[in-house]
Amino acid sequence: MHGRRTRSALVAGVACAALLAGTAVTANAAPAPDPGADQVISAGDVDGRSTNFNSDWKFVRGNPAGAEELGFDDDSWRTLDVPHDWMIEQDFNVTANPLAALAGHLSAGTAWYRKSFTVPEVALGQRVSLDFDGVQQIATVFINGEQVGVHHHGYTAFSYDITDYLTTDGSANEVAVKTDSLDYSTRWYAGGGIYRDVALTVTDAVHVKRDGTFITTPTLADDLASQEANLAVATEIEAPEDASSEVTLVTDVVDATGEVVATDTVSGTVTGGEHTFDQTITVADPELWSIDRPYLYDVVSRVMVEGEQVDTYTTSTGLRTIEFNSDGFALNGEYVELRGVNLHSDLGSLGMAYNESAARRQLVTLKEMGTNAIRTAHNPTARNFIELADEMGFVVVEEAFDNWETPRFLANEYTKWWATDAEMDMKAMVRRDRNSPSVIMWSIGNEITYGPTSAATADSLIEWTNEEDGSRPTTLGNNKYDENSLSILSKVDVPGANYPNPQRMDEVAALSPTGTFISSEVSFSMQSRGYYYEPNQVIKGPYGTEMQGSSYDNHVHVQSTGGGGTTTHSETIQRDRNNVHTAGSFVWTGIDHLGEPLPFINGGSGDKTEWARSTYTGLIDTAMFKKDVWYLYQSQWTDTPMVHLLPHWNWTEGETVQVWAYTNADSVKLYLNDELVGERTFEDKNSPRGEAYRETADGKLHLSWDIPFTPGTLRAEAYADGELIATDEVTTAGDSAAIELTPDATTIDGDNGDLAFITADILDAQGTFVPRATDNLTFEVTGGTLVATDNGNPISLEKFQGTNQRKAFSGKALAIVRPDGSGAPIRVTATADGLEVGSTVIRTTSPMFSDVPEGVQFYDEIQWLGRAGVSTGWVQADGTREYRPLNSIARDAMAAFLYRLAGSPEVQLPATSPFTDVKPDNQFYKEIVWLSQEGISTGWDNGDGTFSFRPLDPIARDAMAAFLYRSADSPSFEVPAISPFQDVFTSDQFYEEIAWMHATGVATGWQGNDGRDYYRSLAPVARDAMAAFLSRYHELS
């Protein structure tokens, strides 16, 4: 990920070494504000220096006069959290937007966001910035009534230094953001509002610049022969322009377990405001990032001035080599076929508002299909999405623009600001994501309308890209094959061909500087889930009046421009397989997106209740329900045994139905009502590259049977080498009788923006799925909020949000819910006339304690302590619980913690207390007795044969080490002859126990300014640190 900072300048107190992990600690973060209250800026909720700024914005649609002014009355405005897309909340209106279906029948316009926040006095020289990852489309930002800036690219991140606009006397500051989504500005649905994350970042006078680290491994291929990796790390340090600053930069490389595996220190003088420090850091026995094992490292930059650490900046990265050559694409020296999809940024019924659980659901479903590559059509995606790709093992072609200086056909396209903004936005994309291992290419554009200056524009874009990152190739998605267009295409490293036929594929490969190319868009085949017709014909128009595509993979949109290669999905797979130059292809599209519903952009029902408003080309519909062609790709792109039958089995008696089976097996036996219909078999073949594949004798990627319809059950049995490896079946359904609800997860995070996606299936009286059901469902939710509904129907004009009604489409509907923050289970029911009610329950995990908000140090460990029942905290008058994380833990409470961690075993209570100062009526008498009986604590000898426990004394760190060591049954280990801590001596009473804590990783102590580790044996243990100790001890045991 891009930089994560760990020191906040807006917080009283100085960062100190961590109690446990050796990472930087800030002052305690304030609890989340009440709705409508000013946000008090404190320790970073995001990363320690950047504060999450998403909550409690005021919002209004429209353009009220004076909304930017300080003190403007916004009490009547709606309070909400961002990311937020206000356009998706509207009713569909086929006359509202001049672009009609291209824009998804949703109205553009102006909307405002406002927020109040207070900051303490800012120390001299510190800077404050407001960081946006994306605002649609035009963002005008004001601080305290003064305009700070205007941003025109709805997909690129931007940041403004707002220090000089702030008040720091304790009075409220106000940020106002005007968002303008313009008509005639985009050829698909782009949404409106602050639709990605916002953060407020504070830097010291001397600090790492925003996106200021750049990590490359130019010699990695050679280094691996020596089992090492040499990281070239360039770190841009900013400092006051009018002074010279002596800076020491310590850079650590931290592996996935949290261990520092390499470090380097460099010193220098920063003059003129900025200086780049170059370091080479060697990592021994490196772990490589790959699609199957996406291993990540953190590179931690620590900035020191006069011996004080003034800034810490963490950059996530992965170590891998990429190469494009005449054989295709190689990752870490191994050739990988790019099995890609194009993805737009919208999330179906959630619109453009980014949500990680929704994005993860997309990527999980695509990964299951065998996808390994994403092209971000046709703009930069959210930073969070890139981080998911890093984490989950996808490679990404990130695209910057859909047009350049020459407009297509829209009056308010980005071309209006091209001359002033293009360089800034191109570099913003590259700088933000250049350390992400998932990103393998930068795309400078898609299907550009070329003008007289476009060749020079291409040169500039390539130059700007290489100025920020010369380690990755450039590409361009091209759908024009005239001499001028091909000349421009030849400028990029890896040309991209949209819908190329075999002739065009050869032409593009011939002009490629690397000898290979990508099919950046392929297929343009249209399917509507559950619709089937004319399986023996490839339909390329006319398309009929139903405005639904056939799921037989036989419905193709023919473009008037391009390489003449719009095809069925099967033809696309075969075309790529038979070309020896391609590095792979990107299907148009992975998931249906809103707007752009070609070829039905001008058609609809007379009463305008149904009108095409989203694409048909996805392998998955907008509700994330798989279409049949999803299984075609799974059969070709994975080795996981599978077979999938289509179509459904509800037809007219005697009607001949063509049945298809997608499978990666050798053969399939088809049964109807347990009688064998017949067996079909693939032939083994080899591609021009020598790769083995299976295909029927007549060149099909599916097996088929023509069967007169008889009600009952069709069953497919798939065989490989004579062994049954997979089955599938479809059964004739009766009338709708019941609703079945299935959540995608049974437990979700209760306080982190997590969502649950609940599929509603319509069943008959026997529990069989009803494939043509269109019942109207009503959803009710308690313990949570209904966010949106969908059914994947590309012509439905039912509202996505603000209603609990949704018709089933081809037997299915979707409800999306979020927790309400209460911690109560989310209960969802679905009803429909005449149907048995469907219901489901989703559990939530919410912060256990009101004084431990997410983002504070040891939040996860304290959460675990509460959920495991080890600590119950203090119950408050309002029913919430406090943990009091900074309080010292008393010895009696420590006894209780260890007792509960051990499972609260049975205790035989003695007639006399083992300690003179622990009476039987003591709150934790049983727990302290157990501690004594187990030999974990012996107490203090009173000198008269009795012992005392001192239950209310804070437990010191050395005694705590002894308690945990004895709880682990005093395990044997090699006690080091030299102490791991500067302040712990081998002669100390609990040296062995403290050394064991260090050896097992339960404690690492503090790192002093001298770079050495300290333990502070006699310091009392705080309750938050104790949670971390116990969590690590629990994992150890």
N, C-alpha and C positions, 0 to 999 in steps of 0.2 A: 504494500500500500504506500501511498505517498506519506510524507513525514508525519510522525506522531510525536508531539512535544510533551515533555514531562516537567515543566516548571511554569507556574502561572505568576505573571507579574502583578496581577490584580488582587492577589491574596496576601494578606498579612502573613509574615513568617517566611522563613528561608527553607528551601528544599534541603533535606538531610538524607543520610543513608538509610536504606530500608531496614526494618527490624529483622526481616527474614531473607528476602530474596536478593538484597543488594542492589535494588533498583531505586530510583529517586522517589522521594515521598513529598507530597505537598500538604498544606494545611487541609483540615477536614472540609470536604465539600458540603455546601449547604443543602438541606432537603429541597426537593422540588417545590416550586412556589404554588400557592393556591391559584386556581384559574382567575385571571384578571389582575393578579398582583404583579408588581414589578419583579423581573428576574434579577436576583442579586448575583453578580458575577463572582464566582469563587473558584476553587480548584477545578481543573478541567473535568467535565463530565465525559468528554470524548476521549482525550488522550493525555490529560495531565496539564496541557497548556492551552489547548483549544477547547472551549466550552461548547457543548451541544446547545445550539440556539434554536432548536426546532419547536419548542413548546410555547403555548399560550400567545399566539398571534391573534390580533384582531383582524377581521376580514369583512370586506363588503364588495359586492359586484357593482360596478358603475364607476362614475368619476366625480365624486362630490368635491365641490370647490373647497380649497384650503386643506385638503387631507394631508398634505405634506407638512403643515405648520406645527410647531411646538405647542402643545396644549390643546390640540384639536380634540373635540369631544367625540370619541369613538365608542362610548358606552353602549350604544344601541347595536354596534357591530357584533357579528358572530365571533366567538372565541374558538380557535381550533389550533391544531398542531400541523406543522408541515413535516414532510412533503405533502402537497395538496394540489389537486387539479380541479379547479372550479368548473371547467367546461363539462366534465363527465357527469356532473350532478344534474344537468338539465334534462328536460324532455327532448326527445328527438323531434326535429321540425324540418320537413323536407323543403320548406321555402325560406328558412331562416338564414342559411349560409349561402352566399353566392356560388361557392364551389360545390354545394349540394353533397352528393354522395362521396366525392373525393375527400371532403373534410369530415365525413361521417355524420352529416345532418345535425351537427351541433354548432351553436352560435358562438362566434368569436366576440371580442369586446375588451373592455378595460375592467380591471379589478385592483383593489388596494389591499395591502397588508401593513399593519402597524404593530409596534411592540415597544413597551417601556422596560428599561433596565437601569440599574444603578451600579456604580463602581466606586470603590474607595479611592483615596488619593493615589494617583499614579506616580511612581518614582520618576525622577528626572531621567529623560532619555528613553524611557520605555515606549513601545509602540503598540497600538491596538488596531487590528484589522477585522473586517467583516467579510467572511468567505462564503460564497455561493457556489454550489456544484452545478446548478442549472436553474434558470428561470425562463418560462415561456411567455412571450417571445422576446419582447423588449422590456428590460428592467431599468427603471429610473429610481435611484436610491437616494434617500434624504436622511440626514442625521440632524436632529434638533432644528428642523426647518430649512436646512441648507442642502442644496443638491451636491452630492458627492460624485456621482457618475451615472452614465447611461451605457447599458450593454445590449447589443443587438442580436447576438447569436444565441438562440434558445437552447443550445446543447453543450456549450463550452463553459467550463468553470471560470469564475472571475473573483477578484478580491479587491477591496478598497481599504486603504489606510485611513482610519477615522479618528485617530488620536486627537488631531487639532480641532475636531468638531465636538468633543466630549466635555461634559462637566464632571468634575470629580469631587464636588463638595457634598456629596450625599443626595443631591436632588436627582430627579429622574431624567434619564436620557431617553430620547425617542427615535426609533428608526421607522421610516415609512418607505414602502416599496410600491411603486406604481408598475403594474404589469399590463402590457398591451399585446393582445393576440389579434393580429390584423387579418382581415379578409384578404383573399388573393395573395397569400404569403407562403402557402405550402400545398403540396399535392397529395397529402394524406392527413390523418388526424394528428395534430401536434399538441393539443391540450392548452391549458392556460394556468399561470400562477407559479408560485414557488414550489416546484414539483420534485426537487431534490434537496439534499441536506443543506443546512446552514450552520456555520460555526463562527464563534467569536474567538479570535486568537490574539494572545498577548506575547510580545517578544521583549527580551532585554535589549539594551542598546547594541550589544554585540550578539549576533544570533545567526543560525543557519537560515538562509533565505527560503521563502516558500518554494516548495518543490526543488530545493537547492542541492540535493545530492544526486549524483549520477554514477551508477555502478555498472561496470562492464567487465567482461572476462575475455579479452581479445586473444589470449594465448591458451584458452582452456583446453582445446583439442590436444595441444602438445603437452600441457601440464598434466593431463590425466595419466600419461605414460609414467609420470613420477608420483602418481597418487597424491596430487595436490591441485589446488586451484589458486591462481593469482588474480585477486580482485583489484581492478583499477578503480579507485574511488575518488571522484572529484566532488569537493564540497564547497559550495559558495557561501562565504561568510559576509554578512552585512554589518556595518558599523557606522558611527557618525561620520559624515563627510568631512567635517571641519577638524577632525582629530586623528592622530595615529593611535592604533590600538594594538598592543602586543597580545597575541592570541596563541594559546596552545589548543590544538585539536586532538582529542583522543578518540580513536575510532575502534569500536569493538565489533566483531562478527559473532553473533549469538545463534546457536543452532535451535532446532525445534524443541529441544528439551529445556532450553533456557541456559545452557552452558556456553560461556564465552570460549570460542575455539580459536580465535586469533585477535590480535590487537596491534595497533600502531599509533605512534604519537608523532606529531609534527608541530613545529612552532613557526610563527612568522608575524609580520606587521601588516595590518590592514589599514590602508590609506585610501583616501578618495571615496570612501563609502563601501567598497566591496573588494573582496579578494577570493580567488579560488585556490584551495589547498588540494594538491594532488598526492595521493598515497597509493602504494601497492601493498596489499595485505595478502599473505599466503595462508590458505586454509588447508590443513592436512586431511587426507582421507575424505574428500568432499562427497556429500550426497547430492546427486543431480536431480533437478526438477524434470519431470516427464509427465506425459498424459496419464500413465497408469500409477505413477507415484509422485504426486506434485509436492515435493519437499521444499520448504521455505526456510530461509534464514532472515534474521533481522540484522541490519547494519546500524549500530547505535553511534551517533556522533555526539561527543561531549565537548562542549566549548568551555575553555578555562581562561579566565582573565585574572591576573595577579593571584593565582592559586585558588580562586573561587570558581566553582562550576556555575556558569551563568545560563547555560542552555543545554538541553538534551533533545536530540531529534532522531527518531527511529524510522528507518526505511526498510520495508519488507521487500525481499527479492528472492530469486531462485537462480541456480547455476545450471545453465544448459547451453549447448551450441545449436545454432540453426544454420542451414545452408540450402539454397535453391540452386540446382544445376540441371543439366539436360536429363538427368534421371528423375527429377522431381524435387521433393522436399525431404530433408533429413533433419531429424531431431536427435541430438547427441550421437551423430554418426550413423543412425539407423533410419532407413527410408520409411516414411509414414505417408499413407494416402490421406489427404485432407478430405475428410467426410463431413462436410460443413453444411450449415444452414444460414440463411439471412434472417436477421431478427430486427424488427423495429423496436422502439423503446416503450411502447405502451404495454400495459398489463391487463388488457381486456377490459372488464367492467370496472377495474380500479383506475382506468385511464392512464395518464402519464405519471401519476404520483408514485414515486419509487417505494417499493416495499421489499425488504430482503426475503421474507418468507415466500412471497409470490415469485420473485426472481429465482430463488433456489428451487422452487417447485418446477419452474420452467426447465432449468438446467438438469435437474434430476431426471425428468421425463425424457429429455433429449439424450442424456447419457445412456439411459436404458435402451434407447433406440440404436445406439452405436455412434452417435455424433461425437466428433472430437474437435470441431472447429466452428467458430462463430464469426460472421461478418456483420458489423454493426451498421445496418442499413438505415439511413445513409448519413449518419452523424455520430459524433462521439457519444458513447453510452455513459451511464452513471459510474462514478468511481467505485461505488460499492459493487457494481456488477463485475467490473474488472477484477476486484479482489476475490469475488466468488470464483471467477474463472481461474485465477491463480490457485485458489484453494482446492478446486474440484478437478483440475486437470483438463482444461480446454485451451486450445490455441485460438487467438483472436486476430482478425484483420480489422483494425479500427479505422473508421472512415471519417473524414473531416467535413466534406461538402457534397451537396447535391447539385450545386450550380456554382459557376465562377462569375466572371465580370459581365457575361452576356445573359440576360434573362431568358427563361423559357417562354412562359406565356402569362406570368403573374405580375401584377403591378407592384406588390409589396414583398418581392423576394429579397433574399439577403444581398443580391447584387447591388441594391441601393447603397449598402455600406461596405462593399467589397474593397474599394480603394483605401479606406481608412482602417478597416478592421481585419482583413484577411490574414495578414502576417501575425497579428496578435493571437487570433483564434487558432490558426494552424499550430503555432508554438505552444499555446495553452494546452492543447490536446496532447502533444508529444511530451512536454515537460511533466504533466501530471502522471502519465502512465509509462514513462520510459524505463522504469525499474521493474515493471511487472513482467515476469517470465512468460506469462500467457500471451502477451502481445508479440506477434512475429512479423507483422507488416503494418506500415502506415499507408492507408489509401488516401490519395489527395483528391478524390472525387468520384462521382458516379454519373454515367450517361450525360456528360456535360454538353450543353449547347455551345459549340465552339464558335468563337468570333475571330476577328482579324488579329487580336492580341493574345489569343489563347495559348499559342506555342510559348510565348514569353511568360505567360502566367504559369504554365506548367513548370518551366525552369525555375521560377521564383519559389513555387511551392516546394519543389524538391530541395532547393537551396535552404529554405527556412527549416524544413524538416531535418536536414542533415546538420544544420547548425546546432540543433538541440539533441540530436541522436543520429550518429552515423553508423550505428551498429545493426540497424535493421533495414531491410529493403523497402522501397516504395512500390506502390501499385496504383492502378487506376481502373475502375470498372467502365468498360467501353462497349457501346452497342452500335457503333458506326464503323463502317469498313471501307470508306473512301480513302484516297491517298493522304489527305490532310489529317484525318482522324488517326490513321495508322501511324503517321509520322509523329504525332503528339504521344500516342500510346508507346512508341518505341523509346521514349525518354525515361520511363520508369524502369525499375529493376526487374519486376515480375509483372508483365502485363496481365490485366484482367479482361476476359472476354465474356460478355453477357449474351447468352443464348446462341452460342456459336454452333453452326453445323460443322461436319468434318472438314470441309474446305476452309472455313474460317479458323478452325482450330490450328490447322497447319500454317496458315498465313500469320497468325499471332505468334506461334512458336518460332517461326523463322525470324521475326524481328526482335525477339526477346534477348536482351543482353545476357541473361543467365541461362538461356536455352530452354527455359520452361515457362509455363503460364498457369494461371488458375482460371477455371470457368466460374467467374464471380457471381453469375446468376444463371441457373439452369431450370428447365422444365416449364414453369408457368402453367401447370396442370391444375384443374379446379375440381374440388370435391366438396360436397355437403354431406356431413355425417348422416348415414341412414338412407340416402337416396341412391337408387341403382337403376340404370337403364342402358339399353343397347350395348351389351358387353362385347359384341363382335365388331364394333365400329369405333374408330377414333373420331370423336366429335370435335370439329374445329369451326363450328358455326354452320347455320344459325343455331342459336342456343335455346330456343324455346321460350315459353312464357312463365315457367315456374320460378325462374331465377335461382335454381339450385343445380349444383354440379353433380355428376355421377361419381359414385365411390368405386366404380370398377377400374379406376385409373385409365379412363378413356376420354377425358373431357379437357381440351386444351384451348387456351386463348392464343390466337394468332396475332402477333404484333405487326404493325405496318413497317416498323423499323427493326434494326437489329441484324443478327447473323443468320436469320432464317432457321433458328434452331429451337423454337418453343416445342416441347415434346411431352409425351407422357413420362411419368417417373421411371418406368421400366426402360424406355428408350434412352433416357438420360443416363442411367446407370450403365447401360451397354455401350453408349457412345464414349463415356469416360474410360471405361475398361479397355476399349479398343484403341485408344490413343496413347502413344508411347511418350508424348511430351508433357502431358498435363501433370501438375502436382496435386490436382484434386478439384472438387467442385463444391459450390455452395447453392443448395436448393432454394428456389424461390417458392415458398418461404417455410421456415420451421414452424411458425405459429401464425394463425390468422391475426391480422392487425386491423385496427379501426380505420375507416376510410379506404379510398382507392379500390372499390369493389369491381374491378374490370372483369368481364365486359358489360356489366349491368349498371353502368353509372347513370344511365338516362331512363331507366325503366322502373316501374312500380305498379302497385294495384291502384285501381281507379279511386278508391276511397282513401288511399295513402296510409293504410294501416300496415302494409308491408312494402318495404323498399330497401334495396341493397344498401348496406351501410358499413360493411366490413369485407375484407378479402376472402377469397375461397381457396387460396393457394397454399395455405398452411397444411402441414402434416398433422397438426393439432389445431382444434378450433379455439375460439376466444375464451371458452370456459375451461380450456386445457383438457378436453376430452379427446382421446386419440381417434383419428380417422383410420380407415382401413389401410391407407398407404403408409401409415406409420409402421405397420407390421411388415410391409414390403421391405422397407429400409432395414428394419431389425433383422429380417431374414438374410439380407445381403451384407450387413455391416457388423454382425455379432456372431459368435460361436455358441451363445447360450441356446440350448435346445428349445425350439419353439415351433408351433404350427398355429395358424390363424385361418379360420373359415369366414367366408363372406359369400353371399349376403345373409341377412336374417332369414328366418324360415316361416314367414307369414305371407302366403301368396294365395292365389285362387286355385281351387282344386283342378288338377289336370294341366295347369299352366307349366310350360317347360321353363325351368330356371337354370341358368348357368351358375354353377358353384365353383368358386376359386379357393385354393389353399396357398397361402404364403408359408414357406418353411425353409429352414436351413438343413433339413434332413435329406436323405437320398430319395425317399419315396413316401407316399401317403396312401393309406387305405381308407376309403370313405364308406361309412355304413349309414343306412337309413333304417331307423327302427330296428337296429341290430342285424340287419341283413346287408351283406357286402354289396356295394354298388360297383366297386371296381378299384383297382390300384393304379396309380400313376407314378411315373419314375422320371427323375432328371438324368441327363447325361453328363458325364464329367468332361470338361473342356479346359483349354488353356488359352489365356489372353496373349496378345503379341508380346507382352512383357514376361511371359512364362508363368503367370499367376493362375492357379487352379480356380475354377468356378463351376457352377452347375446351371444347366439350362435345359429346357425341353428340346426334343428333336426339331421342333418348328420354331425355336428361338424365343421361348417364353420364360419369364422368371417366376411364373406361378403354374400350378397344376389345376386342371379344370375338368368338370363333368357337366353334361347337360342332363337334367333330371326332371321328369314330370312331377309336379308338386303333389306330395301326400303329406298330410299333417303328421307331426311326430318329432323325432330327434335325429339330426344329422350329427355324426361323430367322425372326426378325423383322427387317425392314428399315424404318427410320423415315425419312420424307421431309419436308422443309420447302421450300416453294417449288420443288418438283420435284427437289430435290437430296437425295441420300442423306446423312444426318447421323449415324446411329447404328445399330448392329445388336446383337442378342442371340440366343442360341440355347440350347436344352436338348436333351439327347440321352439316349436310352434307355440305361441302364446295366445291365451284367451283375452277377455276384456280386462281392463284395468281394475284392480281390486285393492291394492295396497301401495304404500310408499315406503321405501327402504332408504335410510340415511346412513351414509358412510363418511366419516371425517378422514382427512388425510393424515391426521395425527390425533392421538388420544390425550396428549398433554402438550400444552404450548406455554411459552413464557408469558406470564401475566402482566408484565410491565416493560415490554421492550418492543412494542410495535408488532408483535407476532400476530399472525392471522391463522385461522383454521378454515379450510376449504372443504365444504360438505357436499358430497354428491347425492342427489336425490334420484333414485331409480324407481320407475313405475313397474310394479309386478302384478301378475294375475293371481288368481286364487290359489294356484299351486306354487307360487313363488317364482314363476318364470318371468324373465324380463320382457316387457311389452315394447317392441322396437318402434312402433308407430304411434305411441301414446303422445297426446298433446294436452293432457289434463292441466288445469290451472291450479297452481300450488300457492298456498299461503304459509309463510314462515313466521314463527314466533320464537323469540330468544329471551331467556332470562340469564342473568349473570354475565351478560355480554351485550354487544351491539351488532345488529345486522348491518354490515358495511355495503354489500352489493349482492345482486343476483345476476345470473346469466344462464343461457342454455346452449350457446354456440351457434344459434341460428343466424346466418348472415343477413337475413332480411327482416329480422324482428325489430320493431320500433318500440318495444317495451323499454321503459326507463330502467337504467342500470342501478341507480342509487335513489334513496328516499322513498322506496316502496318495498313492501314485503310480498308482492305478487310476482309470479313468474310462471308462464306456460312451459310445460315440458316440450322439448324438441327431440324427436326421434327417441322418446322414452326417458330423457334425462334433463335435469336442471342442476344448477349450482347455487349454493348459498355461501357467502363469505362472512365470517364473524370475527370480532375481536373481543378480548376481555374488557370488562368495565372497570378494572382496577380493584375490585372488592376482594379478589382472591377466591370468590365462590366459583363452583363449577359452572361452565356454560352449558345450558340445556337448550336444545334446539328441537322444535317440532315442526312438522310439515303436514298440512291438511289439504284435502281436496274433496269436492262433493262426491259422496258415495264410496270413498276410499278409506281403508284402514290407515290410521294416523301413523306417521313415521316419527321416530325420535332418536336422539343420540345425546351423549354427554361428553364434553371435553374438559379435562382438568387443567388448571392453570397453576403456574408457579409464579408467585409475586414476591416482592421483598418481604422478608419475614418480619423486619423491624423498621419502624417508622423513622428512626434516626440513622439508618444505613441505606441511603439511596444508591441506586446503581451508579457506578463510576468511582466510588470511593475505594481507597486501598483495601484489599482483602474482602471486597464485596462478595465474591463467589464463595470464599471460605466461610464467611459468616452465614451466608445463605445455607450452605451445606450444614453447618453446625445447628441451625434452627430446624431445617427439614429433617435432619437425622434425630432430632429430639435431644441432642446433647445439651443445648441451651434453650431455655424458654423465655429468657429476658424478663422484663418488668411490664406488667399489664397496666396501661394507662386508663384514665377515666373514660376516654372515648372508645375503649376496646382495643386500641392498637397496642403494640408491644415495642418497647425500647430495648436496645442491646447495650447502649452506653459504651461504644467501642474504645474510647480513649481512657476509660477508667482502668485503674489497676485491678487485676483479678486477685481476690482474696484466696487464702489457702483452703478454706472450706468449700468455696465454689469450685476450685480446682479439683478437689476430691469428687464433687458431684459430676463434673465433666468427665473425669476418667472412669467413674463408675458407670455412667450412662453409655460411654463409648465402648465399654466392655460388655454391654448388653443387659445392664441392670440385673446381675446375678443374685440368686438367693443368698442372704446373709444370716448366719446364726449369731444373734445379738448376745453379747456376754452379760453376765449379771453386773459386772463393774466395767465402767468405761476404761479403755486403755489409756486415756489421757485425762489428767486432772482438770483441764480447762474445757473439756467437751462433755457436757451433760446429756443424758438421754433425751431431754426435750430440745436439744439443739436442732435447728432446721435440717442440717445435713449429718445428723448423728450416724445413721446407717451407713452413709457413704464414707465417712471418716473411719468408722470401724472396719469397713471392708478394705480401705486403704492400708490400715494397720495389719489386718489379717493376711493380706497378700504380700506384706513385706515391702510395700511401695514407700511407706513413710514410717520412720521410727520416732519422729519427734525429737524434742530436746530432753536431755537427762536433767531432772530437777535436783539431783544430788542426794535424794533420799530414797532412791529406788523407784520413784515414779517418773512419769514423762508428761510433758505438755505439748500441745499441737499448735497453739497460737492461731486459731481458726480465722481471725479477722485480719491478721497481718497480710500485706501483699506478698505474693510469692515471688522470690527473686529468680533471675534467669538461671542461676546455677542449680538451685533446688528444683526448678522445673525440669532441667535436663536430667537430674537424677530420677525424678518421678517417671518420666517417659522411658528412660533406660530400664528401670526396674519393671515398668509395665510391660515392656517387651521381653521380660524374663532375663535381663542382663546378658544379652547375647555376646558371644566371644567375637572379637575382631582384632585386627592388628593395630594396637595402640601406637600412634606415631611418636617417635622419639623427640620430634620437634613440634611444638604446639602450632596448630593452624591459626591461632589468634595471638596478636601481639600482647594482649593484656591477660592471657590465661597461661599459667605456668604449669609445667609438668608436676610440680609439687602441690598444686592446689587440691583442695578436698575433693572436688568433683571433676578433676581433669579428665578422667577416663570417660565419664558420662558426656561431658561437653565435646570431647573429641569424637565420640560416637555420633552425636547430633550432627557434627560437621561431615563426618564420613558418609552418613546416610542421606545427606542433603536436607534434613529436617530444618537445619538452621545454617545460614551462611554468614550471619553477623552484619556489621557495618563496614563499609570501606571508608577509611579516613582520607583526609586531603593528601596524606603521604602515599596513598595507593595501597596501604596495608589493611588487613582485616582485623576488626576488633569485636569482642563478644559482650563486654560490659556485664560481667557475671552477677554483680550485686544489684543491678538495676531491676526495678519491679517490672513484671510482664503486663503489658496492656491487654485488654480483652480482645482487641482486634488481632493483635499479634498471636495471642493464644489460639484463636480460631485457625490461623494459618499453620501454627505448629501442629495442632491436632489433626488438621486436614492432611498435612504431609505425613504425619505419623500413621494415620489411618491408611493412606495409600501404601505406605511402606509395609504395613502389617497385612 
